Amino acid sequence: MASTASRTPLADSRARMDYFQRARLLAAMCDVAAECGLTGATVARVIARAGVSRRTFYEQFANREQCFSAAFGDSVERASACVLPVYRSGGCWLDRLRAGVAALLAFLDRDRYAALLLIGSLATERCTLEPRLRVIDLLVAAVDEGRDEPKANRNMPALAGEGVVGGALSILHARAVRGEEPLTPLQGQLMSMIVMPYLGSAAALQELARPSPPVAGVPEAGWSVDALRKSGVRLTYRTMQVLQHLAQQPGCSNRQAGDAAGIHDPGQISKLLSRLQHLGLIENTGGPPGKGAPNAWALTGRGREIGRAIGRQAATR
């Protein structure tokens, strides 16, 4: 692999473009598979949702199963990045488990499409068989640590952990499919169900009575599914160059933005900037329209979210 110093700006830009095309396809697969299942997640539906060409899809993935598997794996990685740090932060089994459950529910609430893909795939699609079994094994192992608690029930069945995890996943999947209410308030009930076979009814009632506080500071991981899904913009090379330039140099004019994107036609860059403004990704911080003041473009909050992702990729390529 070429060193960072030897890479040209064009090569870096193409690498970032490749990254975002893949990201859009993964986000689209999350949406479509959550709505239609793998059978209904055709390449045609995925590329229509992603806003990319069929050729772009096959440059990234051999088939829809490979794309689905990648989307599943990405959802697992992002969920793990939210849950594992708090679960491993120390304390007794109950404290760690409670923190982990709270973080997982917050993640699933934040991205319901990923929730449907992740939880639903744990029980269905064959192309994710091995990775989903690994996920279930990790969940069962974490729950089954309750056997080592000083007051643990020594007569519980060997399948207690598997039964608890299977039941919890079934409950979460049913709620996620309906999408009628947030999952976070289920924390007390899920914890009560989990601890019952290990610590008995008294501990279960305590968990049931415990309030479910909001989880603060749960980190986002990897590319932002919501930013890509909600932006509504097709991330072409030139569009990405404009967003990256504004992330680094806010307040630039039409001409400066055009130079960064390699667009020297004033009409073309004006059209692109207007489209990005209409999508809520950039704003004109210059003088009022019609007063003769030059435009001064800057990213909005949504635009900065994508801009930060572009910057992170630029630093790692």
C-alpha positions as CSV (number, residue, x, y, z in Angstrom):
1,M,0.0,0.0,0.0
2,A,1.3,3.4,-0.9
3,S,2.4,5.7,2.0
4,T,0.4,8.8,2.8
5,A,3.2,11.0,1.6
6,S,3.3,9.3,-1.8
7,R,-0.4,9.5,-2.5
8,T,-1.6,12.2,-4.8
9,P,-4.7,14.4,-3.9
10,L,-6.5,12.8,-6.8
11,A,-5.8,9.3,-5.5
12,D,-6.9,10.4,-2.0
13,S,-10.1,11.9,-3.4
14,R,-10.9,8.8,-5.4
15,A,-10.3,6.6,-2.3
16,R,-12.7,8.8,-0.3
17,M,-15.2,8.7,-3.1
18,D,-15.0,4.9,-3.1
19,Y,-15.5,4.8,0.6
20,F,-18.7,7.0,0.5
21,Q,-20.2,5.0,-2.4
22,R,-19.8,1.9,-0.4
23,A,-21.2,3.7,2.7
24,R,-24.3,4.8,0.7
25,L,-24.8,1.2,-0.5
26,L,-24.5,-0.2,3.0
27,A,-27.0,2.4,4.3
28,A,-29.4,1.6,1.5
29,M,-29.1,-2.1,2.2
30,C,-29.9,-1.5,5.8
31,D,-33.1,0.3,4.8
32,V,-34.3,-2.0,2.1
33,A,-33.4,-5.3,3.9
34,A,-35.1,-4.0,7.1
35,E,-38.2,-3.2,5.1
36,C,-38.3,-6.2,2.7
37,G,-35.9,-8.9,4.0
38,L,-33.0,-10.3,2.0
39,T,-35.3,-11.8,-0.7
40,G,-36.9,-8.4,-1.4
41,A,-33.5,-6.5,-1.1
42,T,-32.8,-6.7,-4.8
43,V,-29.9,-4.9,-6.4
44,A,-32.4,-2.6,-8.3
45,R,-34.0,-1.5,-5.0
46,V,-30.7,-1.0,-3.2
47,I,-29.1,1.2,-6.0
48,A,-32.4,3.1,-6.3
49,R,-32.3,3.9,-2.6
50,A,-28.6,4.7,-2.6
51,G,-28.8,6.8,-5.7
52,V,-25.9,5.1,-7.4
53,S,-25.5,3.1,-10.6
54,R,-25.6,-0.6,-11.1
55,R,-22.0,-0.5,-12.2
56,T,-21.0,1.2,-8.9
57,F,-22.8,-1.5,-6.9
58,Y,-20.8,-4.3,-8.7
59,E,-17.6,-2.4,-8.2
60,Q,-18.1,-2.7,-4.5
61,F,-19.9,-6.1,-4.1
62,A,-20.1,-9.3,-6.0
63,N,-23.9,-9.8,-5.3
64,R,-26.6,-8.7,-2.9
65,E,-25.7,-11.4,-0.4
66,Q,-22.2,-10.0,0.0
67,C,-23.6,-6.4,0.4
68,F,-26.1,-7.7,3.0
69,S,-23.4,-9.5,4.9
70,A,-21.3,-6.3,4.8
71,A,-24.2,-4.2,6.1
72,F,-24.8,-6.7,8.9
73,G,-21.1,-6.7,9.8
74,D,-21.1,-2.9,9.9
75,S,-24.1,-2.8,12.1
76,V,-22.4,-5.3,14.5
77,E,-19.3,-3.2,14.6
78,R,-21.2,0.0,15.3
79,A,-23.3,-1.6,18.0
80,S,-20.2,-3.1,19.6
81,A,-18.4,0.3,19.6
82,C,-21.4,1.6,21.7
83,V,-21.9,-1.4,24.0
84,L,-18.5,-2.9,24.7
85,P,-16.7,0.1,26.3
86,V,-19.5,0.6,28.9
87,Y,-19.8,-3.1,29.5
88,R,-16.1,-3.4,30.1
89,S,-15.8,-0.3,32.2
90,G,-15.7,-2.3,35.5
91,G,-18.0,-3.0,38.4
92,C,-20.0,-6.0,39.3
93,W,-21.9,-8.2,36.8
94,L,-25.2,-6.4,37.4
95,D,-23.7,-3.0,36.9
96,R,-21.9,-3.9,33.7
97,L,-24.9,-5.8,32.3
98,R,-27.2,-2.9,33.1
99,A,-24.9,-0.4,31.4
100,G,-24.5,-2.7,28.4
101,V,-28.2,-3.2,28.0
102,A,-28.9,0.6,28.3
103,A,-26.2,1.4,25.6
104,L,-27.6,-1.3,23.3
105,L,-31.1,0.0,23.6
106,A,-29.9,3.6,22.9
107,F,-28.1,2.4,19.8
108,L,-31.1,0.6,18.5
109,D,-33.4,3.6,19.2
110,R,-31.0,5.9,17.4
111,D,-30.9,3.8,14.2
112,R,-34.1,1.8,13.8
113,Y,-33.1,0.5,10.4
114,A,-29.9,-1.0,11.8
115,A,-31.9,-2.4,14.6
116,L,-34.2,-4.3,12.2
117,L,-31.3,-5.5,10.2
118,L,-29.2,-6.5,13.2
119,I,-31.9,-8.2,15.3
120,G,-33.8,-9.6,12.4
121,S,-30.7,-11.2,10.9
122,L,-29.9,-12.9,14.1
123,A,-32.8,-15.1,13.4
124,T,-33.0,-15.4,9.6
125,E,-30.6,-14.9,6.7
126,R,-28.2,-17.7,5.9
127,C,-25.5,-15.5,4.5
128,T,-24.9,-14.1,8.0
129,L,-25.0,-17.5,9.8
130,E,-21.5,-17.6,11.1
131,P,-21.2,-13.9,12.2
132,R,-24.6,-13.9,13.9
133,L,-23.7,-17.1,15.8
134,R,-20.6,-15.3,17.0
135,V,-22.7,-12.4,18.2
136,I,-25.2,-14.7,20.0
137,D,-22.3,-16.6,21.6
138,L,-20.9,-13.3,22.9
139,L,-24.3,-12.2,24.3
140,V,-24.9,-15.6,26.0
141,A,-21.4,-15.5,27.5
142,A,-22.0,-12.0,29.0
143,V,-25.3,-13.0,30.4
144,D,-24.0,-16.4,31.7
145,E,-21.4,-14.6,33.8
146,G,-24.2,-14.4,36.3
147,R,-23.5,-18.0,37.3
148,D,-20.4,-16.8,39.1
149,E,-22.2,-14.3,41.3
150,P,-22.0,-15.2,45.0
151,K,-25.8,-15.5,45.4
152,A,-26.4,-17.2,42.0
153,N,-28.9,-20.0,41.8
154,R,-26.8,-23.2,41.5
155,N,-29.6,-25.3,40.1
156,M,-30.4,-23.3,36.9
157,P,-30.4,-25.2,33.6
158,A,-27.4,-25.2,31.3
159,L,-29.5,-23.4,28.6
160,A,-30.5,-20.5,30.9
161,G,-28.2,-18.0,29.1
162,E,-29.4,-19.0,25.6
163,G,-33.0,-18.9,26.7
164,V,-32.7,-15.4,28.1
165,V,-30.8,-14.0,25.1
166,G,-33.2,-15.6,22.7
167,G,-36.2,-14.2,24.5
168,A,-34.8,-10.7,24.7
169,L,-33.9,-10.7,21.0
170,S,-37.4,-11.8,20.1
171,I,-38.9,-9.1,22.2
172,L,-36.7,-6.4,20.7
173,H,-37.3,-7.5,17.2
174,A,-41.1,-7.4,17.6
175,R,-40.9,-3.9,19.1
176,A,-38.5,-2.7,16.4
177,V,-40.8,-4.1,13.6
178,R,-43.8,-2.2,15.0
179,G,-41.7,0.9,15.6
180,E,-44.4,2.3,17.8
181,E,-42.3,3.3,20.8
182,P,-38.7,3.7,21.9
183,L,-36.8,0.6,23.2
184,T,-34.9,2.4,26.0
185,P,-37.8,2.2,28.5
186,L,-37.6,-1.6,28.3
187,Q,-34.4,-1.6,30.2
188,G,-35.9,-2.5,33.6
189,Q,-38.1,-5.2,32.2
190,L,-35.3,-6.8,30.2
191,M,-32.9,-6.7,33.1
192,S,-35.6,-8.2,35.3
193,M,-36.0,-11.0,32.9
194,I,-32.2,-11.6,32.6
195,V,-31.4,-11.7,36.3
196,M,-34.4,-13.8,37.3
197,P,-32.9,-17.3,36.6
198,Y,-29.5,-16.2,38.1
199,L,-30.3,-14.1,41.2
200,G,-34.0,-14.9,41.9
201,S,-37.2,-12.9,42.1
202,A,-36.0,-10.4,44.7
203,A,-33.2,-9.1,42.4
204,A,-35.6,-9.2,39.4
205,L,-38.1,-7.0,41.2
206,Q,-35.4,-4.6,42.1
207,E,-34.4,-4.2,38.4
208,L,-38.0,-3.9,37.4
209,A,-38.5,-1.0,39.9
210,R,-35.3,0.8,38.8
211,P,-35.8,3.8,36.5
212,S,-34.3,3.7,33.0
213,P,-32.1,6.8,32.8
214,P,-31.2,8.2,29.3
215,V,-27.8,7.1,28.1
216,A,-25.5,10.0,27.5
217,G,-22.4,10.1,25.5
218,V,-22.9,6.9,23.5
219,P,-20.4,7.3,20.7
220,E,-21.2,7.1,17.0
221,A,-18.9,4.7,15.1
222,G,-17.7,4.5,11.6
223,W,-19.7,6.3,8.8
224,S,-22.9,8.0,9.8
225,V,-25.8,6.1,8.4
226,D,-28.3,8.8,9.3
227,A,-26.2,11.5,7.7
228,L,-26.0,9.6,4.4
229,R,-29.6,8.5,4.5
230,K,-31.0,11.8,5.3
231,S,-28.8,14.1,3.3
232,G,-30.6,13.3,0.0
233,V,-27.4,14.2,-1.9
234,R,-25.7,12.0,-4.4
235,L,-22.1,12.1,-3.4
236,T,-20.3,12.7,-6.7
237,Y,-16.6,13.5,-6.8
238,R,-17.3,17.2,-7.3
239,T,-19.9,17.3,-4.6
240,M,-17.6,15.6,-2.1
241,Q,-14.8,18.1,-3.0
242,V,-17.0,21.0,-2.3
243,L,-18.1,19.6,1.1
244,Q,-14.6,18.8,2.1
245,H,-13.4,22.3,1.1
246,L,-16.1,24.0,3.1
247,A,-15.3,21.8,6.1
248,Q,-11.7,23.0,5.9
249,Q,-12.3,26.6,4.8
250,P,-15.7,27.9,5.7
251,G,-16.8,31.2,4.2
252,C,-15.5,30.6,0.7
253,S,-17.0,32.2,-2.4
254,N,-18.6,30.5,-5.4
255,R,-15.3,30.8,-7.3
256,Q,-13.2,29.3,-4.5
257,A,-15.7,26.4,-4.1
258,G,-15.6,25.9,-7.9
259,D,-11.8,25.9,-8.0
260,A,-11.7,23.2,-5.2
261,A,-14.1,21.0,-7.2
262,G,-12.6,21.7,-10.6
263,I,-15.7,23.5,-11.8
264,H,-14.8,26.7,-13.7
265,D,-18.2,27.4,-15.2
266,P,-19.9,30.0,-12.8
267,G,-23.3,28.6,-13.7
268,Q,-22.4,25.0,-12.9
269,I,-20.9,25.8,-9.5
270,S,-23.9,28.1,-8.7
271,K,-26.3,25.3,-9.5
272,L,-24.4,22.8,-7.3
273,L,-24.2,25.2,-4.4
274,S,-27.9,26.0,-4.7
275,R,-28.7,22.3,-4.6
276,L,-26.6,21.7,-1.5
277,Q,-28.2,24.7,0.1
278,H,-31.7,23.4,-0.7
279,L,-30.7,20.0,0.9
280,G,-29.7,21.8,4.1
281,L,-26.0,20.9,3.9
282,I,-24.6,24.4,3.4
283,E,-25.7,28.0,4.1
284,N,-24.7,31.4,2.8
285,T,-23.2,33.4,5.6
286,G,-22.5,36.4,3.4
287,G,-24.6,39.5,3.0
288,P,-28.3,39.5,2.1
289,P,-29.2,38.4,-1.4
290,G,-29.4,41.3,-3.9
291,K,-27.1,43.6,-1.9
292,G,-24.0,42.9,-3.9
293,A,-22.1,41.2,-1.1
294,P,-20.2,38.0,-2.2
295,N,-21.4,34.7,-1.1
296,A,-19.7,33.1,1.9
297,W,-20.6,29.4,2.1
298,A,-20.3,27.3,5.2
299,L,-21.5,23.8,6.2
300,T,-24.7,23.5,8.3
301,G,-24.9,21.0,11.2
302,R,-25.9,18.2,8.8
303,G,-23.2,19.2,6.4
304,R,-20.6,19.2,9.1
305,E,-21.6,15.7,10.0
306,I,-20.7,14.5,6.5
307,G,-17.7,16.8,6.4
308,R,-16.3,15.3,9.5
309,A,-16.7,11.8,8.1
310,I,-14.9,12.9,4.9
311,G,-12.1,14.4,7.1
312,R,-11.8,11.2,9.1
313,Q,-11.4,9.2,5.9
314,A,-8.9,11.7,4.5
315,A,-6.8,11.1,7.6
316,T,-6.8,7.3,7.4
317,R,-6.3,6.8,3.7
